[in-house]
């Protein structure tokens, strides 16, 4: 049996944010799916997405044109966006018989802009069109709170605390993996894991937090390291 050891080292989370001067958004995966899907169910049949304003999807949403800037397919956060938001919303929508096979993946081209560069492109979109809702990493929002207003998802405000607690739904733990058979054969593997889980690298205030990682509590890192050293395999 192959000895594969899973090392959790932190979290990734994405937020939906708009201009600080704009209205509040209380979003859910279903509401986002209905805003951006190429086809949506209406009266039991799949139709080309008819919605132009958020409040047409739900009266609780703002009377504002639908416009989103989302991570391009080359972004790691696109996987979180697709799985935790689009696919989840699609499943909740309950697609009728006859819906196209790509109903959970095909997005509108008229209101969705995919950002293939880094997150700094997204604020430019918000500036050129203040109605735009941008989708990007939590850490980027934290660095730009003075100009942005963040949406709740399922009633939860995104924060490091709500991500770590498992309350904020558009997030995930991050892992890397070590082959146990290589320990003692390839020099430095154990030391690398210890280094990676150190406070200075993946802890609060560490190198990876500066790069966008949401750090896990020190006791969680200690637990992961202890399991690795004890030989816990997946």
C-alpha positions as a printed Julia matrix, in Angstrom:
234×3 Matrix{Float64}:
   0.0    0.0     0.0
   1.31   3.45   -0.92
   1.92   5.68    2.1
   0.57   9.09    1.07
   0.54  11.72    3.82
  -1.76  14.71    3.53
  -0.45  18.02    4.86
  -3.05  20.76    5.43
  -1.32  24.14    5.57
  -4.07  26.77    5.42
  -7.18  27.92    3.58
  -8.3   29.66    0.44
 -11.44  31.82    0.24
 -13.02  34.09   -2.34
 -15.39  37.0    -1.91
 -17.88  38.99   -3.94
 -17.28  42.71   -3.58
 -18.47  45.9    -5.22
 -17.89  49.63   -4.96
 -18.05  50.9    -1.39
 -20.57  53.52   -2.48
 -22.94  50.92   -3.92
 -25.79  48.9    -2.39
 -25.44  45.92   -0.07
 -25.51  42.43   -1.59
 -26.8   39.35    0.23
 -25.87  36.57   -2.17
 -26.34  32.82   -2.27
 -24.99  30.26   -4.75
 -28.48  30.04   -6.3
 -28.73  33.81   -6.79
 -25.28  33.97   -8.39
 -26.04  30.99  -10.64
 -29.25  32.63  -11.83
 -27.31  35.81  -12.58
 -24.53  34.28  -14.66
 -25.69  30.94  -16.12
 -26.17  30.91  -19.87
 -29.46  29.08  -19.4
 -31.72  28.95  -16.36
 -34.96  27.11  -15.54
 -38.08  29.27  -15.98
 -41.54  27.72  -15.56
 -40.02  24.25  -15.71
 -38.05  24.72  -18.92
 -34.45  25.76  -19.65
 -34.32  29.14  -21.37
 -31.67  31.68  -22.31
 -30.98  33.72  -19.19
 -33.54  36.56  -19.17
 -32.31  38.48  -16.12
 -30.79  41.93  -16.58
 -31.06  43.27  -13.02
 -30.35  41.62   -9.69
 -33.8   42.34   -8.27
 -35.39  40.37  -11.12
 -33.76  37.28   -9.57
 -34.89  38.15   -6.05
 -36.64  41.34   -4.87
 -34.26  41.4    -1.88
 -31.37  42.15   -4.23
 -30.5   45.65   -5.52
 -32.16  47.28   -8.49
 -28.86  47.23  -10.36
 -27.63  45.85  -13.66
 -26.01  42.42  -13.43
 -22.28  42.58  -14.12
 -19.57  40.31  -12.71
 -15.81  40.11  -13.07
 -14.74  36.57  -12.2
 -11.4   34.7   -12.12
 -10.36  33.25  -15.46
  -9.93  29.51  -15.89
  -6.18  29.9   -15.28
  -6.8   31.0   -11.68
  -6.79  28.54   -8.79
  -9.7   30.42   -7.23
 -11.82  29.63  -10.31
 -12.07  26.06   -9.04
 -13.51  27.3    -5.74
 -15.88  29.65   -7.55
 -17.09  26.91   -9.89
 -17.54  24.23   -7.24
 -18.76  26.18   -4.24
 -20.91  28.72   -6.09
 -21.85  27.88   -9.67
 -22.23  24.11   -9.35
 -23.89  24.41   -5.93
 -26.33  26.99   -7.3
 -27.02  24.89  -10.37
 -27.87  21.86   -8.23
 -30.14  23.96   -6.03
 -31.92  25.36   -9.09
 -33.11  21.86   -9.95
 -32.57  21.74  -13.69
 -35.51  20.4   -15.69
 -35.45  17.57  -18.21
 -33.89  18.7   -21.45
 -31.36  21.03  -19.86
 -28.08  21.1   -21.83
 -25.17  19.01  -20.55
 -23.15  22.15  -19.84
 -25.97  23.82  -17.88
 -23.82  23.97  -14.74
 -20.73  25.32  -16.49
 -21.78  27.53  -19.42
 -21.75  31.19  -18.41
 -23.24  34.26  -20.01
 -21.0   36.37  -22.21
 -23.04  39.57  -21.93
 -22.63  40.22  -18.18
 -19.59  38.12  -17.2
 -15.99  39.21  -17.71
 -13.24  36.69  -16.99
 -10.06  38.16  -15.51
  -7.04  36.16  -16.66
  -4.47  38.5   -15.08
  -3.95  39.14  -11.4
  -6.6   40.59   -9.1
  -5.44  44.17   -9.68
  -7.37  44.09  -12.97
 -10.68  43.69  -11.15
 -10.78  47.11   -9.39
 -10.25  48.7   -12.8
 -13.43  46.96  -13.95
 -15.27  48.28  -10.89
 -14.03  51.78  -11.66
 -15.08  51.68  -15.3
 -18.45  50.14  -14.38
 -19.45  50.75  -10.73
 -22.26  48.19  -11.08
 -19.69  45.39  -11.4
 -19.42  42.78   -8.66
 -15.85  41.5    -8.52
 -14.83  38.0    -7.44
 -11.38  37.61   -5.9
  -9.41  36.37   -2.93
 -10.3   37.38    0.61
  -6.82  38.74    1.22
  -7.12  41.1    -1.76
 -10.39  42.43   -0.37
  -8.77  42.93    3.04
  -6.1   45.06    1.37
  -8.72  47.23   -0.39
 -11.49  47.57    2.2
 -11.5   51.34    1.92
 -12.86  51.2    -1.64
 -14.86  47.95   -1.6
 -18.01  46.59    0.01
 -18.18  42.83    0.53
 -21.27  40.68    0.02
 -22.51  38.08    2.44
 -22.88  34.51    1.19
 -25.71  32.54    2.8
 -25.8   35.27    5.43
 -22.14  34.87    6.42
 -19.62  37.72    6.25
 -16.29  36.52    4.83
 -13.35  36.81    7.19
 -10.33  34.77    8.21
 -12.29  33.69   11.26
 -15.41  32.56    9.39
 -13.27  30.66    6.86
 -11.23  28.85    9.51
 -14.4   28.02   11.46
 -15.92  26.45    8.34
 -18.82  28.92    8.36
 -18.08  30.84    5.15
 -19.12  28.56    2.28
 -16.88  29.83   -0.55
 -13.64  28.51    0.89
 -11.56  25.35    1.14
  -8.62  23.9     3.05
  -5.34  23.63    1.12
  -3.05  20.6     1.11
   0.14  19.18   -0.26
   1.11  15.52   -0.16
   4.2   13.57    0.77
   5.0    9.98   -0.2
   5.93   8.22    3.01
   8.27   5.79    1.25
  10.51   8.73    0.36
  11.13   9.66    4.0
  14.62   8.58    4.95
  15.46   8.01    1.29
  15.23  11.5    -0.14
  17.04  13.96    2.14
  15.18  16.96    3.55
  11.55  15.87    3.22
  10.77  15.91    6.93
  12.6   19.2     7.37
  10.66  20.68    4.44
   7.3   19.8     6.02
   8.43  21.27    9.35
   9.62  24.42    7.55
   6.4   24.76    5.52
   4.22  24.47    8.65
   6.31  26.91   10.66
   4.79  30.19   11.85
   7.17  32.19    9.68
   6.0   30.49    6.5
   2.33  29.46    6.79
   1.4   30.93   10.17
  -0.28  34.24   10.95
   1.91  37.05    9.64
   4.03  34.58    7.68
   5.3   34.63    4.13
   2.32  32.79    2.65
  -0.27  35.0     4.35
   1.36  37.95    2.61
   0.86  36.05   -0.65
  -2.87  35.48    0.02
  -3.05  32.36    2.19
  -5.57  32.31    5.02
  -3.47  30.83    7.83
  -4.72  28.02   10.01
  -4.39  28.18   13.82
  -0.99  27.21   15.22
  -2.51  24.28   17.1
  -3.94  22.92   13.83
  -0.51  23.1    12.2
   0.99  21.33   15.22
  -1.67  18.62   14.92
  -0.95  18.17   11.18
   2.79  17.99   11.81
   2.36  15.45   14.6
   0.17  13.26   12.35
   2.76  13.46    9.59
   5.61  12.51   11.91
   3.54   9.67   13.36
   3.05   8.27    9.88
  -0.64   9.02    9.39
  -1.51   8.22    5.78
  -4.56   9.02    3.65
